[in-house]
Amino acid sequence: MQYAMRQKRNNNITFPPVYHIDRREIAAVTAVMKKGPLSGFVGEPGPEFFGGCAVRRFERAFARKFGVKHATSFNSATTALHGAIVALGIGPGDEVIVPPYTMSASATCVLMNGAVPIFADIEPDTFCIDPRDVARKITRRTKAVMMVNLFGRTGDMKALLSLARRHRLAIIEDNAQSAGARFHGRYTGTIGDIGVFSFNVHKQIQSGEGGVLVTNNRKFADRALLARNHGENLSGEYSGAGPIFGTNYRMTEVTAAIAEVQLEKLDFLNRKRVALARRLSKRLAGTPGLTLPRPPEGGSHVYYAYPLRFDEKAAGLSRAEFVRKLQKRGFPIGAGYVEPLYLLPLFQKKQAFNGTHFPFDYNGRAEPDYRKGLCPVTERMHYREFVGTDVCQHPYTAAHIDAFAVAVKEVLAQAKKR
Ligand SMILES: Cc1ncc(COP(=O)(O)O)c(C=O)c1O
């Protein structure tokens, strides 16, 4: 996450930026550049509609790894999320229920197609969307619900699946932060109707920018292809899926070559992060004021970040002071994650497209509720309890974990003495 960028010296331990590119990616990129072309896409009917060799090879490898029928690369998870909304046929007049504690693209992808995001609160122990609040927010306009698998794990997917089935809602999984996590024998991102992965520079695996949309549904996959690459230029073979106007969400050959090598590193990187996180949890177990992360029952956590809850009363100092003291010692740690999305000016002013209120007032609908206090658990987590750290990332080691755990305990012990 963002905390890793705050590199400082901590006595004899440093936290260099998280980066895992080596000669394998360099060789793969060099091969593409020597061979050319740098993109194999053409936005017209024909074999080039599907992209170049590296893109298609990467998509096949991705589908194989995650056991899905269709994997479609995009140039980011943001554009893949928009592809998911297009694929599901969601547009003006529709609502999608999303959590507010996530990267803004989880909600703005809904606006991008003229539909309205409705925010449901999160669970305090998973930081993921709470199916009980989702149930309260369902209306006749609701078409889909988004599970954002946050910080490396999914939430109460069982309850969400059964709720979605009962109300005939699609499930989109924003799996940008949880590549390789599992839930009851399946990879997260492959459990809902459509899943989306990210390869931006903060993610488990990275190609600079990049994303993938996965699905087992042929129609959704076809519509995603049209959304990705000027679907307006195709008719015949895709007449069942369209008409759709698409855009240019295509991945370059160079990016695909990097992403394919990175995909091979995913299991190693996840194993390493899980081992470091387990070590940290052992070191911090029983520390007053800290609630430590846990994997879901029947599943795994891959610790994109190591998320903690901080209890100021039990700890004897404020969250801000706790975090500041650890940052001063050079540790990559931060208080809060992102502002609850409905409090962003875009939602407060309900102005997404210039001075209009579209789509919030589309077709005379009552404008959605984005007032402060809408999702009290999210607000409590963000403003009072959530603390995240990147200490479990590669290339950090057991020594980094031990130094961090010692420092956390020292800061808390000093607070008790006051
Ligand atoms: C949960 C979540 N969704 C979506 C995105 C967007 O990913 P990208 O930067 O690949 O567009 C991110 C990126 O930070 C994310 O964390």
The ligand as a Gaussian input file, in Angstrom:
#p B3LYP/6-31G(d) Opt

LIG

0 1
 C       -9.479000      -2.226000      -4.207000
 C       -8.958000      -1.580000      -5.453000
 N       -9.752000      -1.514000      -6.526000
 C       -9.338000      -0.957000      -7.670000
 C       -8.081000      -0.407000      -7.783000
 C       -7.677000       0.228000      -9.061000
 O       -6.569000      -0.444000      -9.605000
 P       -5.731000       0.157000     -10.821000
 O       -4.738000       1.109000     -10.229000
 O       -5.060000      -1.036000     -11.443000
 O       -6.652000       0.820000     -11.741000
 C       -7.217000      -0.449000      -6.690000
 C       -5.886000       0.166000      -6.772000
 O       -5.308000       0.654000      -5.846000
 C       -7.650000      -1.061000      -5.494000
 O       -6.872000      -1.149000      -4.421000

